[in-house]
Amino acid sequence: MCTHATPCPTAESPDGEAAIVVAAHPELGWSLLCNGLLVFDDTGALLPDGSIVAPHRPQLVLA
């Protein structure tokens, strides 16, 4: 889906969230990237095929 001169990473690649935002709805907590990835504020995502990517926030370690 990406038509940029330097293509963005695919939705399935590990760096897929580095793609350019084409639609943002921060009031609803999500953004659509040019590679078709739908990312949520809780760090979860939906791949273009409907597969779920679980939230991947860093874990807080208390010392």
BELCOR-V622872 format. One record per residue. N is the residue number from 1. RES is the residue in one letter. SS is DSSP state (@ for helix, = for strand, . for the rest). PHI is phi in whole degrees, -180 to 180 (none if undefined). BURIAL is # if it has 9 or more other ideal C-beta (glycine too) atoms within 8 Angstrom, else .. Layout:
n=N res=RES ss=SS phi=PHI burial=BURIAL
n=N res=RES ss=SS phi=PHI burial=BURIAL
This chain:
n=1 res=M ss=. phi=none burial=.
n=2 res=C ss=. phi=-70 burial=#
n=3 res=T ss=. phi=-117 burial=.
n=4 res=H ss=. phi=-74 burial=.
n=5 res=A ss=. phi=-57 burial=.
n=6 res=T ss=. phi=-103 burial=.
n=7 res=P ss=. phi=-59 burial=.
n=8 res=C ss=. phi=-76 burial=#
n=9 res=P ss=. phi=-63 burial=#
n=10 res=T ss=. phi=-68 burial=.
n=11 res=A ss=. phi=-63 burial=#
n=12 res=E ss=. phi=-84 burial=.
n=13 res=S ss=. phi=-75 burial=.
n=14 res=P ss=. phi=-59 burial=.
n=15 res=D ss=. phi=-104 burial=.
n=16 res=G ss=@ phi=-58 burial=#
n=17 res=E ss=@ phi=-74 burial=.
n=18 res=A ss=@ phi=-84 burial=.
n=19 res=A ss=. phi=-68 burial=#
n=20 res=I ss=. phi=-80 burial=.
n=21 res=V ss== phi=-73 burial=#
n=22 res=V ss== phi=-108 burial=.
n=23 res=A ss== phi=-151 burial=.
n=24 res=A ss== phi=-126 burial=.
n=25 res=H ss== phi=-134 burial=.
n=26 res=P ss=. phi=-62 burial=.
n=27 res=E ss=. phi=-68 burial=.
n=28 res=L ss=. phi=-103 burial=.
n=29 res=G ss=. phi=87 burial=.
n=30 res=W ss== phi=-145 burial=#
n=31 res=S ss== phi=-142 burial=#
n=32 res=L ss== phi=-102 burial=#
n=33 res=L ss== phi=-97 burial=#
n=34 res=C ss=. phi=-66 burial=#
n=35 res=N ss=. phi=-90 burial=#
n=36 res=G ss=. phi=92 burial=#
n=37 res=L ss=. phi=-77 burial=#
n=38 res=L ss== phi=-105 burial=#
n=39 res=V ss== phi=-107 burial=#
n=40 res=F ss== phi=-113 burial=#
n=41 res=D ss=. phi=-61 burial=.
n=42 res=D ss=. phi=-83 burial=.
n=43 res=T ss=. phi=78 burial=#
n=44 res=G ss=. phi=-81 burial=#
n=45 res=A ss== phi=-158 burial=#
n=46 res=L ss== phi=-120 burial=#
n=47 res=L ss=. phi=-78 burial=#
n=48 res=P ss=. phi=-56 burial=#
n=49 res=D ss=. phi=-86 burial=.
n=50 res=G ss=. phi=94 burial=.
n=51 res=S ss=. phi=-67 burial=.
n=52 res=I ss== phi=-96 burial=.
n=53 res=V ss== phi=-110 burial=.
n=54 res=A ss=. phi=-64 burial=.
n=55 res=P ss=. phi=-54 burial=.
n=56 res=H ss=. phi=-133 burial=.
n=57 res=R ss=. phi=-73 burial=.
n=58 res=P ss=. phi=-66 burial=.
n=59 res=Q ss=. phi=-80 burial=.
n=60 res=L ss=. phi=-78 burial=.
n=61 res=V ss=. phi=-109 burial=.
n=62 res=L ss=. phi=-94 burial=.
n=63 res=A ss=. phi=-94 burial=.
